[in-house]
Amino acid sequence: MMRRRALLGAAGAGALMLRTGRAASPMVIAESPGASVAGYNMMLCGPHGGRIDRWGRAVAQGLSGTLASQTPIVLRTVGGQDGVTGANRLQTLVVPDGRTAAMMPGEALIAFLAGDPRVHFQPGDWIPVMAGLSAPVLVVRGGMRRLADPAPIKLAAASPEAVDLAAILAFHRLGVATSPIFGLRGASLVARAFADGAVDAVLLSGEDIPADLAPLAAGGGIAIATLGLVDGPDQRRSDRIDADAPTLHALAIERRNPPLAPPLEAAYQAVAAASRIDFVMVLPHLTTPGTVALWRQAATEAIGTPSLRAAAAASAIELTAAGAAATAVAPVDVSAASLLALRAFLFRHFGWRSS
């Protein structure tokens, strides 16, 4: 739903690589059919030139010093924007020999949770290595006063299985009725619908939330809450970008809204976790512990490099690796009962039929 940056904002050679699509290091080879796969591979679950492609190229530069000082990292883009095709390929075709990682958007995880019939993967099987996170923000025209109006809030949404599902469930958690306006994809279309009064509320997620908030604020939009970031079980916080907005968890407590029924509450937490993920890099199930440790060490060192720090700052993304990345993804691995509760909710309210 967001406007995605054409650049990640890294300086020097890294910025040149991101603008031109050329790898800035001989240890990173992008889309080369004849490239050797004897080294390391990154499958980028998204189209060429998309945000996963951009982040994959930038991350590979950071990884190359530790992971592949003598052998190249080969990058290949697979599938469409939501990452489902690439995630399916990771599940079914990638050998867990420690040579191949995959990077995908949080939308792929939401498609799994919602029961999208295209999905043929299990995120709980994967081993997180690194993630780029942001705390999605709920923006409502008129702010908290609008929540007292019994009329359903018109919420901008792409589809029931998109990131906006987190907003649908968040309002449900607050006891506020919504009337999603589906089919609104892209920040410019959403901003125009908000300015025209066609929608009353928007969930901002992913890269550069402050820039996407500006036109909404000009039309009376107020950030009422952030879905927050998670440091551990029941440890939620706003990120540095949204420090002034309360977490939705804190807002629900303040309003004395009871939790949802346990299976649906866990499903909401899973969808919220997926909505925080701009990208996640994972290894396939059964990758050996020693190889996992090597990738995680490389990822930890990569996010400390000046180019990735600059890219994260320019995009308003928080980079995390190793155990912290696993903590961010962990809520997505929910029980069958929670998946059924979520899919029953979607069918009851929107007629969405899962796989």
N, C-alpha and C positions, 0 to 999 in steps of 0.2 A: 504494500500500500504506500510505502514511503517513496520519496524521490531519492534515488541512489546516486551517490557521488560518482562522477566520471573519473575522479582521481582520488587516491587515498591520502594524498597530501604529503607523502614522503619526499625528502629533499634529494638533490643531486642525482646520482645514477639511478637510484631507486625510483625517483619520480619519472625519469626518462623512460625507464622500463615500463612503468604503469601507463604512461601516455601512449607509447608506441606499440605495446604488446610484445616487445623484445625482452628476452631475459638478459639481465645486466651482468650475469656471472656465467662463465663457461660450465659451471657445475649444475646449472639448471637448463634443461632442454624442454621447450614447450611445443606440443603438437608436432612431434617429429616422427613420422611413421617408421623410419628406419633406425630410430634410436635404440640402443641396447637397453634391455630391461634387466641387465645383470646388476645394476646399481639399485637405486630406490625409485619408487613411483608414487605419485600423488594423483588420485582420481578426483577431479573437480566436478562435483555434481551440479552442473548448471551449464548454460551456454557460453560459448566463447565471447569474451568482452563483458560478461555479467559480473555481479559483485563477487561471486564465489571464485570465478576466474581471477579477478583482480587480487582478492585476498590470498588466493592460492599462490600466485606468483610472488607476492610480497613475503608470505610466510616461508616459501621455499628458499628465498634468499637468506633468510635468517637461519633456517635449518642446515643449509649446506655446509657451513663452517664446522659444525659438530658431527652431523650425520653422514655427510658425503664429501669429505675433503678430497678424496681421490676418485670417486665415481659420481656420475651425474644423478640428479633428481629429475626424472622424466615426468612431465605434467600432461594430463589428457583431460579435456572437458567432455562431459557426458550428459545428455538430456536437457531438460527445460529448467525454467526458473525455480520451480518448487523443489527440485532435487529428487523427486520420487524415482525417476528412471535410474539415476546414478545409484541411489540407495538400494534399489532392487539388484543392480549389478554387483554391488559390494556383497550383498547377502548370498548371491547365487554363483558368482563366477570368480571372486578373488580368493586365491589360495592364502591361508594364514601363515605364510613363511616369514613374516616380518619385513618384507620388502615393499609392501604397498599399504598406504594409508588413503583414506577418503575424506574429503571436506565437503560439507553439505550445509544448507540453510536450515533454520528451525522449522520452516514450513513443511519439510519432509516429515518431521516428527509429529506435527499436528495432523497431517494427512493420515498417518498411522493411527493416532488416537481416535480420530473421527471415523475410522473405518472406510477410508477411501478405497473403492474396489481396485484401484490400480496398484495398491501396496502389496508387496510380497517380501517384506522384511520385518525383522524384530529388533528394534533399537536396543532392547535389553541385552542382546548378544554382543554388542559392540563395546570396545574399550576406548573411552575418551582420552585424548592426548592433549588437546588444546581447544580453547573456545574464545570467541569474541562475543561479548555480552553488552546489553544495555537494558535499562529498566523502562518498559513501555509506560506511556503516560496517557491517562484518560482525560480528554478535553471535552468540556460541556459548555454550551452556550448558557451564560448566566450563572455558571458555577453551581455551588451547593444549593442555591435557592431552587434551581430547576428540579432537583431530586424530590422536592416536596409536592410538585405538580403530579396529580395522579395520571395524567395523560402519558402513554408510553413514549419513551425517548426514541427519536429516530436516529439510529446508529448507522454510520457509514460502514459498509462491509463488502469485501470482495465476494466471499462465499462462505457457507457453513464450515468448510474444512480449511479455511485460511487463518492467518494470525488473528483476525478479528474475532474468532471464536473465544479468545481470551477475554475480550471486552464483553461479549454476550454473557459469559459466565460470571464475570466480575460484577456486572450490574445485577445479575440474578443473586449473587452473594450479598449484595447490598439491599436486596428486596425491592429493586426498581425494575419496572416493566420496560422492555425495549421493543421496538419495531424495526428490525434491521432492514436497511435499504441495500440489497445485494447488487453486485455487478459494478461497484465503484472500486476501480483498481488504479493505483498511481496517485501520488500526492497532489498533482495539479488538478485532477478530476475531483478528488475529495475536497480540496480547498475551494473549488468552484461550487460544488454542491453545498458546502457549509456557508459560503458567502451568499448563495441564493436562497438559503433557508430550507433547502431540501432535506438537510440532516441537522440534528442538534448536537451530536456527539461523535467523536473520532478517537480511535486508539492510535497513538503515534508509537512506532517501534522501529528498531534497527538503527541505521546510520543517521547521524546529524539531526536528532530530535529538535534541538533548539531552532534550527532554521525552518523546520516544518511547522513548528508551533507559531512562528511569527505571523503568518497570514491568518491563522485561526484566531489568534489573540486580537488582531485588528478587527475581526468581525464579532467580538464579544466572547470568544472562547476563553475559558479559564481551566487550567490544569487542576483537577480536583484530587487526583491521587496518582501514584505510580504503583505498578505491580511489583516494584522493588527487585533487588538482587538478593540471592540466598547465600549465606556463608556457612550454613549447616542446618540441621533439623530445627525448625521453628526460629531461625535466626534470619530475619529479613531486614533489609536496609534500603534506603534510597541511594542511587548512585550520585556521583559528584555533580552531574548535570542537573538532576532533579532534587537537589537536597532540600529545597523549600516545600516540596509536596509531600504529604504523608503517604505512607504505604497504604495500599488498599486494606491490608490486614488491620492496620491501626485505625483506619477510618471505620471499618466494620465494627470494631470493638467500641469506638466512640459512639457510633449510632446504635449500639446494642443489637446488631444483627446477629442472630445465631448462625453457627456454621451450617452448611448444607448437610444433607444426609451423608454419612461417612463415605460410601462408594463414590458419590458425585463430588464430594469435597476433594477426595484424592484425585479424581479426574480433573477438577478445576486446577488443582495445584500442578498437575502434569502439563496441562495446556498453558498455564502461566509460565512454567519453566521453559517450555518450548518457545514461547513468544519472546523470551529474553535473549534467545540465541540468534545472533546475526549469522554466525557460522560456527560449526564444530568440526574438528578433525578427529577421526576415530580409526582404530585398527580393528580388523575382523576378529571374531570369536576364535579362541584357541591359539592366538599369537602367544609365543612363549614369554614368560615373565622377564627374562633378560632382555629380549628385544623390546618389550613394552617400556622397560626402564630406560633403554637407549633413546627411544623416540621421545619419551617424556623429558629426559635430560636436555635433548636438543631443543624441544619446544620451550622449556623454561629459559634456556639461554637465548633463544631467538627473541622472546618477548622483551628481553632486556636490551636489545640492540637499538641504537638511536633511530634507525629508519622505521622500525615497527612501532616504537614509542611515538614517533611523529605521526605515523599513519593513524594510530589509534586516537591520538589527541585531535587530529583534524577531522576524524569521522565520529567523534564522541562515542567511542567504543572502548570497553574495558577488556583487556586481554588477560587470559588466565590459562594456566597449564597444569598438567599432572593431576594431583588429587583435587585441586580446586576446580578444574574443569569437570572431573567426574562428579563432584558435588553439585555443580550446576545442572548436569544432565540427569542425575539420579532420580528426581521426581517423575520423570517420563516413564520409568519402568513400573507400571501400576498393575494391579491384579485384574484378572478377567472380569470380576464383578464390577470394577470401576469402569472398564471399557464398555461393558454392557450398559451401565447406568448412563454414561455419556451419550452413547448412541441412541438409547431410548429417549433421552432428553432432546436430542436433535430431531428425532422422528416425531416426537410429540409436538414440538414447537414449530418445526419447519418442514416436516415431511421428508427429512433427509434419510435416505435408505443406505445403510452401510453395506460393506461386503459380507 
